[in-house]
Amino acid sequence: MARYVLLAKLHSGPHFLFRFDRQEILECLYQFPTTKGLEALAEWPLETHKEMSFFLEMLIKNVKYYHLKDLKTSKKEFVHFDSII
């Protein structure tokens, strides 16, 4: 079972559910927004289609907000991008 669960609301309508275990994905989230654009996708340690799709949606500013939950510690985080990007 994945340690982290991320549920994002996209501006285009649907929700994006993303489960992952790797700490590197969290580090990419905390580096956002980036000034490198698509170059960041090449540098970040993204391995799966789902990881790349999610960060591409963030780069094209299609993510309205996301909820992130650490299932091991029950820590929750909410990020609303309309006020950041």
Secondary structure, DSSP 8 states (H G I E B T S, - for coil): --SEEEEEEETTS-EEEEEE--HHHHHHHHT-S-SSTHHHHHHS---SHHHHHHHHHHHTT-EEEEEEEETTT--EEEEEGGGT-
